[in-house]
């Protein structure tokens, strides 16, 4: 499974995405913007990269998980953020013709791509 990660900053420049700086932590903001970008610009990302919807959705799940993990390390538990992962899984289940590949999700949760 290919994840969108190395080219994210370049993709920001190729679209009209505006990065947010909601937190004092630079890394947390970066990860949040990766997640938001894939959420807001999924179709554009597919056109620019030639990647499939599957790649975009698994990448979105990956970055949301990394954000939530980083956020909780810094600020503690937030049930609302945890709920966001389930919303993404629901979206993946609806949008992907073969459904969710739970092996990929497991690897993403373990921090492997």
DAKA-V431844 format. One record per run of one state. SS is the DSSP state (H for helix, E for strand, C for the rest). FROM is the first residue (numbers start at 0). LEN is the number of residues. If there is no record, write none. Layout:
BEGIN
SS,FROM,LEN + SS,FROM,LEN
END
This chain:
BEGIN
C,0,7 + H,7,7 + C,14,11 + H,25,15 + C,40,1 + H,41,8 + C,49,3 + H,52,23 + C,75,3 + H,78,17 + C,95,6 + H,101,8 + C,109,4
END
